[in-house]
Amino acid sequence: MGMSPALSPRPNPPGSNAPANAAKAKPLVHLLNHKTVPSPSLTSAATTPGGSDEGLAEEMNDVVKNQFVFGSRLGEGTYATVYRGHYRDDPSKLVAIKKMKKNTEWQDGINLDSLREMKYLAELHHPHVINLIAVFTTKDENINLVLEHLPRGELQDLWQDKSIAYGGADVKAWSNMICQAVWWIHENFVLHRDIKSNNILIAADNSLKLADFGLARSFANPEADMTYNVITRFYRPPELFLGSSHYGGCVDVWSVGCVIAELACREFFFWSNTDLEHLVKICDVFGVPTEADWPGISKLRFWKEQLENSPPKRPVPMSWWRNRMPLIGDAGIDLVKGLLAMDPVKRLDAKQALEHHYWTAAPKPQKRENLPAKGGKAAEKAMGEQLKRVGPEADEEKMSKIARKLDFGAMR
C-alpha cells in the first residue's frame, strides 16, 4: 500500500502543474488601503447594483466579518492580539482571529512585517502552510486575519516534552511535511527567513503547518540585495553570520536541517549566547571552511574578523552523528548533513531534499493519524502565543534565543 498524499515525499513533483487547491491567490492589493478582499463565493452576495466602490467594499467587508464570532483571547503581543473564534453558522468550526493593532507611527497604520505576512499567506496555499481563511476590518479600523485553528501547539513544545515518546518513523513523517512546505514556498520564489520549530504549528489532524511569514520576501530577482540580519540565531546559516547579502532558498534549507536535527536528538542542535559563539559551534562540527572547500568565502564582508585567523579544524566523524541522532539512521544523517552543508552552493535545495533516499529507507513514515501530539488548553494557548508574534517580536522568555534585526526602511 502506498504512502498517503500527506506523507508522500513529492505529492506534486517539482515542475508539474499545481493542483487547484494549491494555486496562488491574487495578491491582496487592497490590504494596503485597509480594504478587505472576501472569497470569490462571497463577492456576488455582496454586490449591489449602482453602489459606489467604497460602499461596495464596506458591504463586502461586512459579509466576511459577519461569518465569524470572536471568542476568548489566546495571546497578546506588541503588534497583534489573537482570539479563538468560530464560524457563526457552525460553532464547532474553530478559527484563530489575529487582530492587528493599528499605530499611526507605521505607514498605513500597520506594521511592515504584518503586511509581509498578509501578502504571502494570501499567495501561498499548501497543506503544510498555515491557511489564511479571510481578512476583514472592524469599526476601529484594525485588520483581522482569520487563520486556521491549530490546537496542538508548536513543534518545539512537542520535542521538548520528554513525557511524549516518539521514534524514527515519527521524525520522518514530520520532516517530510516540513520539506514539502519549504519546497512549495520556494517554488513560488518566497523565502521564509525564520524557519524554526516554534514557527511550525500542529493541526488537529497532526499535520504540520509552517507559520509566521513576517520576515518573508521574494527572491525572484537573484541580483537583489538583502539583509543578512535575519533568521533566529539557532537556525541561521554560516553565510549570514559572515555578512552575505545575496542568497536564495539555501538559507531556509539550513534552518530545516536544524529543525530535523532537533527532532532527531530532542535538543537544540546548535546552542549559543552570541553570534560569534554560534559560528564557532558550527565550525566545531563541520570544520573551519577555507577557499578550497567554500570558493568565495574570503570575499564575504566578515570573513577577516570572524574566521581568517581561526586554526584549522576537522569535521566530526560519522560516529559522532550516529551517537547524537540514532533515531534517523545513516540515511537521515546524510540528509541532515546535506541540508547543513557549509557552502550554500553545495547545500541541498528543497527539491533535492524531497528526492533523498532517506524517505524510502526503513522505517516508513508514521501515518499522520498515529503521530504523537500534545493537546488541551496549554497547546492551544501556545498557538495563540505563536500567532501573536509579528516580525522581530518575541516572548521575553525566548529573547535570549533570538538574534535577528530588521531594516525597517525597506522590505529587504
N, C-alpha and C positions, 0 to 999 in steps of 0.2 A: 504494500500500500504506500502511495507517495506521500510526501510531506504536505501538510495543509498550506494553502496560499500564504498565510500569515508567517509561516516559518520557512518556506522555501527560500533558498538563497537569492534567487532572482525571479520574483513573481512577474516582473515586467522588465525583460532584458534590456540593458542599455542599447539605445539605437532603435528600439521598437516604438510603435505608436502607444502613447499612454492611454489607459482606459478612461472612460468618460468620467468616472468619479475621481480621477487624479488630474483632470485638466486644470490648467491655470485659469484663475478667475480674472476678470477685468480689474485693473488697478483701481483702488478706492480713491480716485482723484478728488471726489467731493469731501473726503475727510479733512483735507487741508482747510476747507472753509466751514468745517463743523456741520457738514450735511451728511445724512445717513443714506447709505445705499442698501435698500432691502433686497431680499432674494427675488429672482425673477418672478416666482409664483405670486409674490405679494404686489408687484408693480401694477398689474391690471386691476387689482382690488382697490388700489389707492387712487386710480386715475379718475379725474372728474373733468368732463368737457368744459372748456372755457376757463379753467383755473389758471392762475399765474404760476410761474415756475417756483416762486418762493412758497406759495400756498400749497402747491402740489408736493414740494419737498417736505413741508411740515406734516402734511397728511400722510405721506408715505412713512415718515419717521414715527408717527403715532401708531400706524398699523403694526410696525415692527415692535415698538415699545410695549404695546398692549398685549403682546403674546406672552410676556414674561412677568413673573412676580418675584420681587426681592424677598429673601429670607434672612437668616442670621448672618452676622458678619464673621468671616473666616480669617481675615488678616488685614492689617492696615500698614502702609508704608508712606514714604515721603511723597510719592507720585501717584499712588493708587490705593483704593480700598477694594477688597474682594468679598463678595457676598455669595452665599449659597442661594440659588434661585430655582425656579421650576416653570414649566410651561403652564399658562393659565388654564388651558383646556385639559391638561393632564398633569396633576401634581406629582405623579410618580416619575415623570421625566425630569431629571435634575440637570441643572446647568451651573456654571460658575460665572458670576457677573463681575467684571473688573471695571470699576468706576474710576476713570482717570481724573485726577484733580486738576482743576484749571488754575493757572497762575499767570497774571498779567506780565510777569517778567520774561516769560517764554514767548517766542514767536507763535502767533496764532493761539496763544494761551495754553499751549500743550508742550510737554517735554519732548525734545528731539528724539529720544530713544523710544518714546511711546509711538511716535509717528513711524519709526522704523518697524516696530512690532506690528502695527496695524497693516502697513504696506505689505510686508512679506507674508503674514498669516493670511491675508486676503488672496495672495497669489499662489500660495503653496498648499496643495491638498494631497495628503498621503495618509494611509492608515497609521503611520508611526510619527506623524507630526500633529501637534495639538490643533484641534479644529476650531476655527473662528466661525461661529454659527451665525452671528448677526452683530450689527453695530447700530446704536441709536443714541440720541441725545435726550437729556432731561431739561426741565424748565430752568435749572440753574446753569445750563449750557455745558455741563460735564458730558464727556463722551463715555459711553458704556460699551465694553466689549463683552459679548455673550460667548463664552467658551465652553467646550465640553467639560462635563464633570468627571474628574479623575480622582476617585475617592481613596485610592490605595497609596497615596503619598509619593515621596521621592525615592528614586532608586538607591541613593546614598543611605537613607534610613534603613533600607532593607538589608544591604550587605553589612551594615554596622551592627545590626541586631543579631547577636550571636545565638539568641533563642530560636532563630529561624535557620533550619538546616537546609542546605541545597548542595547539588552536585554538578558534575561536569556537563550533563545534559541540560541543566537549567542555565548555566553560564552560556552555553552555545546558543540556546534559544534567545536569551536576552541580547547577546552580542549581535546576533543576526538581525534582530529588529532595529538595533541602533545603526548598523551598517546600511540597512535598507533606507532609513530616514536620511542619512547623510548622503548616500548615493543620489536620492531624489532631489534634495535641495541643490546639490552640485550640478546635476543635470539641468537644473533651471538657473544656473550661474549665480547662486546665492551662497555666500559664506555665512556660517552661523557666528563664529568667533567667540563663543563662550560655551562650548560643549563641556559638560561636567555631570557627574552623577546626580547632583541635586537640581539640575535643569532637565532631568529626564523623569517624567511622571508616569504613574502606573494607573491604567484604566480598570474599571470594574471587571472586565473580561481578561485581565492580566496583560493586555497589550502595553508596550512601552510607547511613550509619546514625547518627542523632542519639543521642549518649550523654551520660552524666554528668547525672543528674537530681537531684543533691544540693542544688540551690538551688530546685528547682521548688516551685510551690504552686498551689492552686486560685484562680481568680479568678471563681468563680460568683457571689460577692457583690460587686457594684460599690461598695458602701459600705465595704468592708474597708480598714483602714489597713495599709499595707505599708511595709517599709523601703526607702529609696532607695539604701542602700549595697549594691547587688548589681550583677552583670554586670561582667565584666572590663573595665577602662578603655577599651581599644581598641575595644570593641564596645558601650559604654554610651551611651544616648541623652541628648540635652541636658536633658530634663526631670528626669532623675535627678540630674545634676550640680547642678541648681537646686533640688533637695530635694522633688520631687513624691512624695507618699506614696499617691496614688490613681492607679492605672494598670491597663492591661489588656494585650492582645496586642501593642499598639503598641511596647512595649519590646523584645520579641523580634524584631519586624519590622525595627526599626532594626539590630539585630545581624545579621540575614540580609542586609540591604543592604550592611553592611560586609564580610561574607564573600564575597558575589558580586563586590564591587569588588576584593577581594584576588585572587580568581581571575582577574579581568579584567586587572589591572595587575601581578600577581605580586609584590606588596609590601603591607605593612600600609597600609590606606587612610588611617587617622589614626594617627599615632605620637606619643607624648608621654612625659614623665617624671613629670608631676604632673597632678592633676585640672584645675587652672586652666589649665595649658598646653594640655590636651586640648580644653577648651571654647573656647579662643582659636583652635585649629586648625580646629575645626568652623565657627566664625564666619568664619574666613578663606575658607572655601569657600562657605558659604551666606549670609553677611552676618550682621550683628548683629540679632537679632529684636527687634521692638517690639510694643506692644499692637495696632498696626494690622494686622500680619501674623500675630500669635500672640495672640489675645484671651485674657486671663487670666494672661499670663506674669509680669506685675508683682506678682501675688499669691503667686508661689512663694517659698518661705522664703529662698532665697539669691540672689534677683534683685538686691537692692540692692547686696550686696557683690561680686557677680560681674559683672553686666552693666549696671547702671543708668547708670553714668558712662562706658561704652565709647563711643568715637567711632563714628559711622555707618560702615557698610562694605557695599559692594555684593557680591552673589553673583558668583562667577567666570563667565565667558562659556562658551557651548557649545564653543567651540574648545578650551578648557582640558580639558573632559571628553573630547572626541574625541582629543586628544593623549595623554591619560593611559590611556584604555582603548579602543583601537581594535578589540580582539578582539570586542566585543559590539555594535558599531554604535550608531546613534542609538536604535533600539528598546530595546536593552539599557540604554543610558544613561538613557532615560526611565523604565524600570523601577527602576533603582537610585535615581534622584532621587526617585521616588515612595515608595520604601521609606525614604529618608533625609529625608523632609520634616521640617523643624524642629518645626512644630506637630504634636503627636501626633494631633490630631483630623483633620488633613489628610493624614496618612500613610496609605498603602495598608494594608489588612489582608491577611491571608494568602489569603483567598478572592479578593480583588481582584487580588492578585499573580498567582494562577493563571489569571486571566481576561485578563491583559495581552496585548497584541498581539505582544509580543516572542517568544512561543512559536511563533507561526505565521509570523513573518518568517524570511527566509533568513538563515543556513543552518538546515536541520533539525537537531534534537538528535542527537548522535552515538549510535549504537547502543551499548547497555551493554557488549556483548562486545568492542567496539572501543575502549573508553576506555583511555587510558594509565594506568598504575598502577605503584607501587613494589611490591616483593615481597621474599621472602627473610627471613632471621632478623632483620635490622635492623628491618624493617617490623613483624614480629610482636612484637618487643621493644617497639616504640613503642606497640603496642596495650596491652601489659601495663603500660607506664609511664602511659598514659592512664587505664586502668581502676582503677589503684591509688588514684587521687586521689578524695577524697570531700569535697564542700563546699569550704571555703576552702583546702584543702591544695593545694600546687602544687610542682613541682620547683624546687630552688634556682635553677637556671639560667633559670627562667621568672618568678621572683618580681618582677623589675623591670618585667614587663609586666602585673602584676596589681595591682588596687587595689580589692579587694572586702572588705567586712567583714560580719559577721553578728551579729545579736542572738540569742544562744542561749537567751534567756529564752522565746521563743515562735517558732512556725513562721510568721513574718511574711512 
